[in-house]
C-alpha cells in the first residue's frame, strides 16, 4: 500500500508540473495575442485592457476545463510542446489577419490537434480562438458589420466541421475524402454567407481565395502530422514488443519463478496468454502485449498470495515492466479500474473464460452447459457491470470477440487438455 501511495504521489507531482506549464503558456499566448491585435488595430488603451480581461477570462475557463476534467485532459495530450506550438501558430495568424488576409490559416491548430488528440481538444481550442476572433473584428472597426457577423458564423461552423473530420481520420487515404467533403460544404456555406449574391463573392474574392488556399495548406500540414504520429506509434509498439518478448522467453527469470512457484498457475497463465494473443490478433491490436498481459496477470502472487493485485506494482518495479503491461495487470481484475484498452479487455475476458472452463472441468459440470451459453454468460456479466465501457470497443467488435471465444471453447480438447 505504501508503494502504491508513493507512486500516486509521484504521478500527481508530474501531472502538476505539466498543468503549470500548460496553464501559464496558454495565458501568455492569449494575453500577448490580444494585446498585439489591439495595438495593430490602434485600439484605445482602455479598450485593449478590456479585451485582455475578456480573453484572460476565456483562457481561465479553458484551462479550468482541461485541468478539472474527470481524467485531466492535460495529462492525456499526446505532445504538450506540439500542442502549445500549434496553438501559438494559430493565434499568430489570428493577429496577423488584422493587417494581412491570412484566410483560414488560423484554423491550423484545430486541424492538427484534432488529428493528434481528438475532437474534444480541437473544439475547445476552436471556441477560445473564436473569442479572440470576435475581439479582433470588434477592435478593427469593421464597416460592414452584417457581413463580418456572417463570416464569424461561417468560421465557427467550418472550424467545428474541420475538427470533426480530422478527429475521425484513421487511415491516410481518408484525408482525400475529408478534404473533398470539407471543400464542398465550405463552398456551400460561403454561398450562404454572401446570401447567394455571386457578385458579392467576386468582390470579396481575396477572402474566398485565401480561405481555400489556407484550407489546402491546413490539410497538407495535418496529413504530415498524421504520418509522423503513425510513424512514432509504430516505433513505440516495436520498442514495447521487443521488451515484452524478453519477459516471454522461457528462460526469463520471471517465468522461471512463476513455474517454480506453481505449476498449475503457470499452466493457467500460459493458456490465458495464448488465448489472449489469438484474440488480439483477430481484433488487429497488439498480440504481444495481450500475451504478456495474460501470462503475468496473476504474477503478483509471487509476492503476496492474497493481495496479488496490489503486489503486482512491486513486481512491476522489480522487473521494470512497461506501463502498458502494468496497466493490463491492474485493469484485468477491475478492482481499481476498468480495462482502458482492447488488450486489457481481452486479457480480462480470456482469464474469465479459462478460469470458468477449468472450474467446470474440475467439478464435472462442463457437459451441463453449451459453449455458446458459457461464453454468453461471461460477456453478459461483464457488460452488465460496465467492465467494457472504457475499452474503446464497438458493439460489432464485442460480437466478433464473442464469436471467437465460442469457437475456441469448442476446441476444448486442445485448449483445456
C-alpha angles and dihedrals in degrees: 000000000000091000090050091052092049091050090048092051092049091050091050091050092053091046091049091052092052091047091054094050091047097047096046092045092052092047092049094047093048097044095045092046093049093048092045092050091051092050093049089050089048089235117176113264094245091055091049090054089049091050091048090053092050093047092045091053089050090050090047091056090045093053092043090053091052095045099042097042113122094258099026104254093213093064090054097053106119094221118007095192092052092045091054092042093054090044090053092047091054092049089049091055089047092055093044090052087075090070104015129042100244093168114197096342091108087069088068093105092049091058101043095040089051089053094048104035110012141251099303091061094043095048094048090051090047093053091052091049091049087058089053090048091053091051091049097050089047092052092045092066094228112201097205097058095166093057092045090052090052090048089052090054089045092054092045093054097039091050091052090048090050091051091050095049095045095047091054096052112115101158133045095239089057088075090072093053091043091051092049093049092046094049094047094049092043090053090051091049091048091055089051091046089058091044093245091295103137093189090062090053090051090050090052095040092131090064093046094047093047090050093052094045090046091050091051091050090048093051091047091050092047090050092056090044089054092050090050091048091050091048092050091047092053092049091048091051091048092052091046094050093048089055093044092051090060088061092045095056112111090234095053115122095236094051091048090050091049092050092047091048095054131350091200094050089047092051091046091050093049090051093049090047094050093046091047092050092051091049092047091050090053092048091047096239130119106307093181091056091047091050092050091046091052093044095052102028091115099026089116086080087078086074105026123012096197104033096036095143092064091037089059089073089061091048090048090055092046093054097030094239115196114253091247091060094044090051092054093049091051097041095044091075093047087213096120103014141358123253109281098189137046090246091055091048091050093051090049092051094043091052091049092050096045093045092048093049092048091050093048091049092051093049095043093239098114094101091057094069130053124230092248093049093047094052094038092054091053093048092046090050093050094044092050089053092049092240092145097043095101100034094092094238126146124222089252091055092049090051091048091050092048091053090050093053092048090056092046094049087051088061089061096142088063099037100038108029 
